[in-house]
Amino acid sequence: MTLGLLSQYVFNGLMLGMIYAMVAVGFTLFFGVLDVIKFSHGDVLMVGAFAGLATYLGLEALGIDSPVVQLLVMTLVASLSMAILGAAIAKYLVLPLRLAPPLNTLLITLMLGSVLRETVRLFYPQGSNPKPFPRLLPADFVSFGSFTLRADSMMLLLAGLAAIIAVHLLITRTRLGLAIRAVAQDAETARIMGINFEFIVLLTFAIGSCMAALGGLMNGLYYNEINFGMGLLLGVIGFSAAVIGGLGNVYGAILGGFLFSALQSVGAVSLPALFPGTSTAYKDVFAFAVVIIFMAWRPTGLIAEKKSERV
Amino acid sequence: MRRLFDPGSAFPALVSMAGVTLFAVLFLHAESQSSIIGLCAGMAIVLFLLARFGWNALATASFAAHSRTAQASVVAGVAVIAALFYDQHFPLLMLASVLLYIVVCLGLNLQFGYAGVVNFAGAAFFGIGCYTSAVLTNHTPLPHLLVVLTGGLMAAGIGSLLILPVLRTYGHYAALVTIAFGILFRVFLEVNDALGGPQGMKLPGMEILGWKLNDSLQFGETEISFYANYVLLALGMAAVAFALVRRLERSWIGLALDAVRLDETASAAFGIDVARWKITAFTLGNFLAGLAGSVYAMMTGFVAPNSFTFGDSLILVSIVLLGGIGNPWGLTVATAIVVMLPEKLQFIQEYRLLLYAGLVILILLFRPGGLMPRQVRDYLPGWKP
């Protein structure tokens, strides 16, 4: 394999890893504050991407065709609407089930994911077909031998990095972040200290869902196509990434995201090389098989949550 | 007359069963969409009125006191339905599908409802059974009864690969293992050319000791649809699986499983081998799913990866939850509703996943026990403390 091809793989892997990491950060945030898995996260991402697309079409209809304005408005609309959706999910579906078995929360959000998916499929105009996503970023590229560095990919990568760093700073450097961490560590004590528990939970869900919307837009801009089913796989991958890293840990989630995309790339490259005749489509089979084996080895992920059970 | 409506009498249970059978016959017989909707609305009103006048408590008590009679009456009800539609393919196919799905859901019920082992890959284990029978019937001369058995064993065997991760993890982590497996399985089927890829495979009908199930029976002038054979077979399987699950629940094994679900630490402290019971429930559940799958594949004559998606696994889980987790009776009713309703009401076919998902959300929010919540075990029928 040439160096150029290798760097192409690495770059694609980084891009995918960034999207996975953004999804995984959401999972890990929710798990941190409420100890729940919000499985509809991947579908929130998909709805975010569709919200962005609808905004784009609306802007086109209004005659606004400057790509910068379009992109800004799309990002704003998608992330705000998903933040509201995320907070609403937390308020009406997740918080009411706090005292029920954890399985019920998982199930209710799984089912909500189906509802979102099916709603887009059935009620978005021709929602069951893949939709072309506009190319809004400059299409310039630089070639180094067989390796092409596309400007839009680079910008997406940087944007993703900026979003993750922003969330990180928010959590570690601000009073709000302090409150989130306090709730994550011990909700009861946090309440005694005068932290508005419900507000913090809703806010965390809003932030996580905002990240999902950004991830959805990135995904759309990178592949120039979105479809109603993309959230399911991305959700499961994001969940896997968060679990590989260790639920509740933001660094773990980022690490897990990049690890998962590395697994996929390794699968795509090495499987056809090792077993001639196998297709690269086995990469997901390979990646998920490794995740399952990994779970048997490190049941609580690389950076394990500190846990002691009171009985 | 008073005696008949005593909670200790078998009469209310028999009347309920007769009513349900009558409704099922009318439902299967109805052709136009409006008559089906009318029937369902009528049934809902009748059920509401019955609940108002305390019939439900009466019927429940009667079912509990005469569980054998009640079970026999269910079998009789299915036989009556099958006999009435003896020459029509479609109602019999649906009946057999419902019965096979009941077997799968009984398996899931063992896992979710009793041992508390989550399994979001129910459709994948069902699919393992389907594909096993497709491969074996096409490529080997193995007798079909053995094929069905192998289907069950394959599902249990492949499921046992997941045992280690499932045991080592708990809660959400365990859910991920089965979800990942379900998706892995589907992707594997789609890209694997030896198994037909996305197009799937065809397979011949079942043959037991020279009895070809795909041949219609001929009695003089009357011809009986060959699906009647499958209904008989599926009815037998469902009855055996049902009896097995009920017996397990009543036995000390059921008690151990309940203890494991409710509190692992406490049950380990009381000397219950948590790992053993989780493995038992997981493997037995997958075995049932595989068994049903291999018969289902031979009945429909066709398998394709699209029937074993994550969405299908979710539908199976919603059946268990809708019926009332841990209650085999509730699950039977829920399976019938979930499998038959979209087949008959064409306009909800498209919306069925949306509908079920919405229903399950409502159930989880407002009635977590399901439509027919599980009753406390009662070891001495009719005994009141």
Interface residues (C-beta under 8 A of the other chain):
Chain A: F31 I37 L93 P96 L97 A100 P102 L103 N104 L106 L107 I108 L110 M111 L112 S114 V115 E118 T119 L122 L232 L233 V236 F239 S240 V243 L247 S279 A281 Y282 D284 V285 F288 A289 V291 I292 I293 M295 A296 P299 T300 E309 V311
Chain B: F112 G116 V118 F120 L162 L164 P165 R168 T169 Y170 G171 H172 Y173 A175 L176 V177 I179 A180 F181 I183 L184 V187 F188 E190 V191 T265 A266 F310 G311 L314 V317 S318 L321 E350 Y351 L353 L354 Y356 A357 G358 V360 I361 L364 L365 P368
